[in-house]
Amino acid sequence: MRRSTILTYCAFVLFALGYLTLMRTSDPVAPFNTVAQAHPQVGIAYRIISISMNIVALATLLGGGLVFYSIVKYARASEHNLIKLFLPTKRHMGMLVVGTLLIALCLTLYIVFFGFIVGSPPHIADQPLWLALLIAMAGVFVGSALFTFVILLVSTMIALAVSRSDTGPRVFHIVRIFMAATLLSMGISFGATIYWIAALWSSVPQFTMSDAGLSMGNLTWVILALGAMVLALCLAINALRQSLKVREPLVSQ
């Protein structure tokens, strides 16, 4: 159950990052609101995405708050230092650094070279292409590395606190309900996202292909967002499946 809880949290982080990345492609929202007024199915799909994400965040917040309360209660009962439960060791920090560098490198290569594939490579006025490419790769690598390290560090601290504490089976039995609600809401949000993108392409292809819509420049982020959402759903499904396997031991206890 601890592992399932950690996996669900990781799934939420990935899905939220994918959602925020997708919202980046629809900024500014004024052109999309105009399309939604002319084509109600586009606006309805977008509202379903937003409402589902709010439910995902609420379910995660309630389940996470319950687990955090259990961790604090365990620390007080066992006289453990609460802060030490969250602190990573040197081994964990080493793994964080290596993971951060690998993820940042993969993101840099994907974002920069995908620009060449869609025909929008990085460029700087009056500067050669190799210099623009070098600056773009350096900027993307540094930015993605810092962002990734913060996300991984916070996630690792939460995972360590959950794994080190002795949370009772009753708490996990309740958390399982929030895990199911999170997975269901993520599935609805992802389905609405696919429909929203398909509705934009079929209803207003000229707008979708323009710079104001989901143009080739934004296609990089759309694919990245959908990939993160799919991976998050796989993690959430695996987490719920693992939690259901320990149903009988929880009842027997």
Kinemage of the C-alpha trace (Angstrom):
@kinemage 1
@onewidth
@group {chain A} dominant
@subgroup {mainchain}
@vectorlist {calphas} color= white
{ca met a 1} P 0.000 0.000 0.000
{ca arg a 2} L 2.895 2.352 0.636
{ca arg a 3} L 4.229 1.685 -2.844
{ca ser a 4} L 0.770 2.161 -4.344
{ca thr a 5} L 0.403 5.489 -2.552
{ca ile a 6} L 3.780 6.670 -3.820
{ca leu a 7} L 2.967 5.580 -7.372
{ca thr a 8} L -0.342 7.435 -7.249
{ca tyr a 9} L 1.407 10.605 -6.140
{ca cys a 10} L 3.959 10.254 -8.961
{ca ala a 11} L 1.098 9.718 -11.407
{ca phe a 12} L -0.593 12.883 -10.172
{ca val a 13} L 2.602 14.917 -10.602
{ca leu a 14} L 3.134 13.611 -14.144
{ca phe a 15} L -0.480 14.169 -15.135
{ca ala a 16} L -0.505 17.673 -13.669
{ca leu a 17} L 2.689 18.532 -15.563
{ca gly a 18} L 1.135 17.220 -18.764
{ca tyr a 19} L -2.008 19.254 -18.127
{ca leu a 20} L -0.039 22.430 -17.447
{ca thr a 21} L 2.047 21.838 -20.569
{ca leu a 22} L -1.114 21.455 -22.616
{ca met a 23} L -2.515 24.651 -21.149
{ca arg a 24} L 0.666 26.385 -22.249
{ca thr a 25} L -0.240 25.640 -25.856
{ca ser a 26} L -3.634 27.333 -25.418
{ca asp a 27} L -2.200 30.567 -24.039
{ca pro a 28} L -3.480 33.199 -24.773
{ca val a 29} L -6.950 31.798 -24.243
{ca ala a 30} L -8.894 34.506 -26.090
{ca pro a 31} L -8.682 32.828 -29.542
{ca phe a 32} L -9.668 29.463 -28.059
{ca asn a 33} L -12.644 31.049 -26.270
{ca thr a 34} L -13.812 32.470 -29.581
{ca val a 35} L -13.611 29.028 -31.179
{ca ala a 36} L -15.445 27.498 -28.201
{ca gln a 37} L -18.334 29.932 -28.632
{ca ala a 38} L -18.675 29.026 -32.307
{ca his a 39} L -18.235 25.301 -31.680
{ca pro a 40} L -19.844 24.293 -28.345
{ca gln a 41} L -18.323 20.797 -28.378
{ca val a 42} L -14.864 22.342 -28.083
{ca gly a 43} L -15.872 24.426 -25.085
{ca ile a 44} L -17.656 21.531 -23.366
{ca ala a 45} L -14.591 19.290 -23.757
{ca tyr a 46} L -12.370 22.004 -22.308
{ca arg a 47} L -14.655 22.443 -19.291
{ca ile a 48} L -14.646 18.689 -18.694
{ca ile a 49} L -10.842 18.764 -18.719
{ca ser a 50} L -10.754 21.576 -16.163
{ca ile a 51} L -13.416 20.063 -13.876
{ca ser a 52} L -11.768 16.636 -13.962
{ca met a 53} L -8.401 18.139 -13.097
{ca asn a 54} L -9.949 19.943 -10.137
{ca ile a 55} L -11.334 16.607 -8.904
{ca val a 56} L -7.920 14.981 -9.397
{ca ala a 57} L -6.252 17.711 -7.366
{ca leu a 58} L -8.908 17.523 -4.634
{ca ala a 59} L -8.717 13.720 -4.344
{ca thr a 60} L -4.925 13.834 -4.208
{ca leu a 61} L -5.003 16.618 -1.631
{ca leu a 62} L -7.445 14.773 0.627
{ca gly a 63} L -5.645 11.441 0.329
{ca gly a 64} L -2.243 13.059 0.757
{ca gly a 65} L -3.458 15.049 3.738
{ca leu a 66} L -4.680 11.873 5.409
{ca val a 67} L -1.336 10.152 4.820
{ca phe a 68} L 0.555 13.208 6.095
{ca tyr a 69} L -1.558 13.249 9.250
{ca ser a 70} L -0.742 9.569 9.747
{ca ile a 71} L 2.985 10.296 9.291
{ca val a 72} L 2.877 13.066 11.897
{ca lys a 73} L 0.964 10.820 14.281
{ca tyr a 74} L 3.538 8.048 13.772
{ca ala a 75} L 6.431 10.439 14.398
{ca arg a 76} L 4.921 11.633 17.669
{ca ala a 77} L 4.070 8.135 18.892
{ca ser a 78} L 7.495 6.685 18.063
{ca glu a 79} L 9.391 9.856 19.037
{ca his a 80} L 10.997 10.021 15.586
{ca asn a 81} L 12.160 13.326 14.181
{ca leu a 82} L 9.499 14.299 11.639
{ca ile a 83} L 11.959 16.239 9.487
{ca lys a 84} L 14.369 13.306 9.285
{ca leu a 85} L 11.619 11.160 7.814
{ca phe a 86} L 11.630 13.431 4.761
{ca leu a 87} L 15.392 13.941 4.395
{ca pro a 88} L 17.092 11.987 1.564
{ca thr a 89} L 20.427 10.273 2.119
{ca lys a 90} L 23.592 10.827 0.088
{ca arg a 91} L 22.707 7.809 -2.021
{ca his a 92} L 19.308 9.279 -2.781
{ca met a 93} L 20.836 12.645 -3.681
{ca gly a 94} L 23.272 10.943 -6.042
{ca met a 95} L 20.410 9.155 -7.759
{ca leu a 96} L 18.509 12.446 -7.956
{ca val a 97} L 21.406 14.201 -9.668
{ca val a 98} L 21.901 11.386 -12.179
{ca gly a 99} L 18.167 11.177 -12.889
{ca thr a 100} L 17.925 14.939 -13.281
{ca leu a 101} L 20.769 15.063 -15.791
{ca leu a 102} L 19.352 12.193 -17.839
{ca ile a 103} L 15.849 13.663 -17.943
{ca ala a 104} L 17.157 17.145 -18.769
{ca leu a 105} L 19.322 15.743 -21.566
{ca cys a 106} L 16.428 13.782 -23.060
{ca leu a 107} L 14.108 16.804 -22.880
{ca thr a 108} L 16.731 19.036 -24.473
{ca leu a 109} L 17.345 16.672 -27.365
{ca tyr a 110} L 13.611 16.165 -27.863
{ca ile a 111} L 12.622 19.843 -27.781
{ca val a 112} L 15.506 21.152 -29.907
{ca phe a 113} L 15.667 18.443 -32.543
{ca phe a 114} L 11.886 18.126 -32.805
{ca gly a 115} L 12.008 21.772 -33.845
{ca phe a 116} L 14.048 20.754 -36.860
{ca ile a 117} L 11.557 18.001 -37.710
{ca val a 118} L 8.564 20.380 -37.718
{ca gly a 119} L 10.553 23.053 -39.535
{ca ser a 120} L 10.991 25.597 -36.723
{ca pro a 121} L 14.629 25.300 -35.573
{ca pro a 122} L 16.005 27.783 -33.020
{ca his a 123} L 17.304 30.957 -34.624
{ca ile a 124} L 18.865 34.264 -33.581
{ca ala a 125} L 18.863 37.271 -35.850
{ca asp a 126} L 22.176 37.829 -37.662
{ca gln a 127} L 23.723 34.790 -35.979
{ca pro a 128} L 24.725 31.412 -37.499
{ca leu a 129} L 22.510 28.415 -36.950
{ca trp a 130} L 25.080 26.507 -34.891
{ca leu a 131} L 25.258 29.350 -32.357
{ca ala a 132} L 21.479 29.530 -32.047
{ca leu a 133} L 21.367 25.765 -31.612
{ca leu a 134} L 24.057 25.856 -28.925
{ca ile a 135} L 22.335 28.639 -26.992
{ca ala a 136} L 18.957 26.909 -27.245
{ca met a 137} L 20.341 23.592 -26.022
{ca ala a 138} L 22.148 25.246 -23.118
{ca gly a 139} L 19.074 27.227 -22.094
{ca val a 140} L 16.694 24.271 -22.328
{ca phe a 141} L 19.113 21.981 -20.495
{ca val a 142} L 19.697 24.355 -17.584
{ca gly a 143} L 16.031 25.280 -17.249
{ca ser a 144} L 14.753 21.710 -17.475
{ca ala a 145} L 17.470 20.468 -15.102
{ca leu a 146} L 16.549 22.981 -12.389
{ca phe a 147} L 12.833 22.337 -12.780
{ca thr a 148} L 13.277 18.553 -12.857
{ca phe a 149} L 15.545 18.536 -9.807
{ca val a 150} L 13.002 20.451 -7.715
{ca ile a 151} L 10.164 18.136 -8.771
{ca leu a 152} L 12.235 14.998 -8.130
{ca leu a 153} L 13.511 16.278 -4.802
{ca val a 154} L 10.047 17.051 -3.448
{ca ser a 155} L 8.687 13.748 -4.755
{ca thr a 156} L 11.579 11.816 -3.215
{ca met a 157} L 11.103 13.473 0.167
{ca ile a 158} L 7.401 12.589 0.176
{ca ala a 159} L 8.103 9.016 -0.953
{ca leu a 160} L 10.717 8.553 1.771
{ca ala a 161} L 8.387 9.820 4.474
{ca val a 162} L 5.649 7.421 3.369
{ca ser a 163} L 7.997 4.440 3.154
{ca arg a 164} L 9.702 5.153 6.498
{ca ser a 165} L 6.544 5.650 8.526
{ca asp a 166} L 4.272 2.953 9.924
{ca thr a 167} L 0.918 4.012 8.556
{ca gly a 168} L -1.972 1.877 9.737
{ca pro a 169} L -4.041 -0.311 7.370
{ca arg a 170} L -7.224 1.666 8.083
{ca val a 171} L -5.638 4.791 6.640
{ca phe a 172} L -4.603 3.002 3.455
{ca his a 173} L -8.063 1.490 3.193
{ca ile a 174} L -9.492 5.022 3.001
{ca val a 175} L -6.668 6.240 0.768
{ca arg a 176} L -7.584 3.523 -1.734
{ca ile a 177} L -10.890 5.325 -2.319
{ca phe a 178} L -9.058 8.538 -3.190
{ca met a 179} L -6.703 6.557 -5.431
{ca ala a 180} L -9.675 5.205 -7.384
{ca ala a 181} L -11.204 8.690 -7.635
{ca thr a 182} L -7.890 10.074 -8.861
{ca leu a 183} L -7.564 7.398 -11.543
{ca leu a 184} L -11.159 7.818 -12.711
{ca ser a 185} L -10.851 11.603 -12.939
{ca met a 186} L -7.526 11.354 -14.760
{ca gly a 187} L -9.073 8.966 -17.267
{ca ile a 188} L -12.001 11.327 -17.900
{ca ser a 189} L -9.654 14.297 -18.250
{ca phe a 190} L -7.421 12.432 -20.695
{ca gly a 191} L -10.390 11.295 -22.790
{ca ala a 192} L -11.723 14.854 -22.882
{ca thr a 193} L -8.265 16.098 -23.862
{ca ile a 194} L -8.114 13.744 -26.836
{ca tyr a 195} L -11.616 14.792 -27.882
{ca trp a 196} L -10.755 18.491 -27.441
{ca ile a 197} L -7.722 18.214 -29.708
{ca ala a 198} L -9.638 16.156 -32.283
{ca ala a 199} L -12.544 18.639 -32.205
{ca leu a 200} L -10.177 21.544 -32.815
{ca trp a 201} L -8.579 19.792 -35.781
{ca ser a 202} L -11.898 18.761 -37.331
{ca ser a 203} L -13.932 21.907 -36.621
{ca val a 204} L -11.388 24.673 -37.244
{ca pro a 205} L -8.320 23.209 -38.998
{ca gln a 206} L -7.174 26.629 -40.210
{ca phe a 207} L -7.101 27.987 -36.658
{ca thr a 208} L -5.512 24.841 -35.278
{ca met a 209} L -2.653 25.039 -37.777
{ca ser a 210} L -2.119 28.762 -37.181
{ca asp a 211} L 0.310 30.275 -34.663
{ca ala a 212} L -2.637 31.146 -32.404
{ca gly a 213} L -3.706 27.490 -32.212
{ca leu a 214} L -1.934 24.166 -32.001
{ca ser a 215} L 0.557 24.985 -34.727
{ca met a 216} L 3.697 23.036 -35.565
{ca gly a 217} L 5.584 25.101 -33.007
{ca asn a 218} L 3.202 23.973 -30.252
{ca leu a 219} L 3.029 20.402 -31.519
{ca thr a 220} L 6.210 19.638 -29.574
{ca trp a 221} L 4.500 20.495 -26.299
{ca val a 222} L 1.228 18.767 -27.212
{ca ile a 223} L 3.016 15.449 -27.824
{ca leu a 224} L 5.022 15.905 -24.613
{ca ala a 225} L 1.839 16.611 -22.627
{ca leu a 226} L -0.014 13.603 -24.021
{ca gly a 227} L 2.983 11.363 -23.358
{ca ala a 228} L 3.142 12.496 -19.731
{ca met a 229} L -0.596 11.877 -19.320
{ca val a 230} L -0.379 8.361 -20.776
{ca leu a 231} L 2.535 7.484 -18.496
{ca ala a 232} L 0.665 8.914 -15.511
{ca leu a 233} L -2.393 6.783 -16.296
{ca cys a 234} L -0.220 3.666 -16.513
{ca leu a 235} L 1.285 4.432 -13.098
{ca ala a 236} L -2.123 5.113 -11.540
{ca ile a 237} L -3.593 1.880 -12.954
{ca asn a 238} L -0.626 -0.111 -11.666
{ca ala a 239} L -0.918 1.552 -8.259
{ca leu a 240} L -4.613 0.771 -7.903
{ca arg a 241} L -4.033 -2.796 -9.072
{ca gln a 242} L -1.334 -3.297 -6.454
{ca ser a 243} L -3.525 -1.829 -3.727
{ca leu a 244} L -6.382 -4.194 -4.579
{ca lys a 245} L -4.082 -7.188 -4.204
{ca val a 246} L -3.632 -6.446 -0.490
{ca arg a 247} L -7.332 -6.184 0.188
{ca glu a 248} L -7.625 -9.462 2.068
{ca pro a 249} L -4.616 -8.890 4.388
{ca leu a 250} L -6.055 -5.488 5.308
{ca val a 251} L -9.410 -7.024 6.156
{ca ser a 252} L -7.800 -9.814 8.184
{ca gln a 253} L -5.788 -7.319 10.191
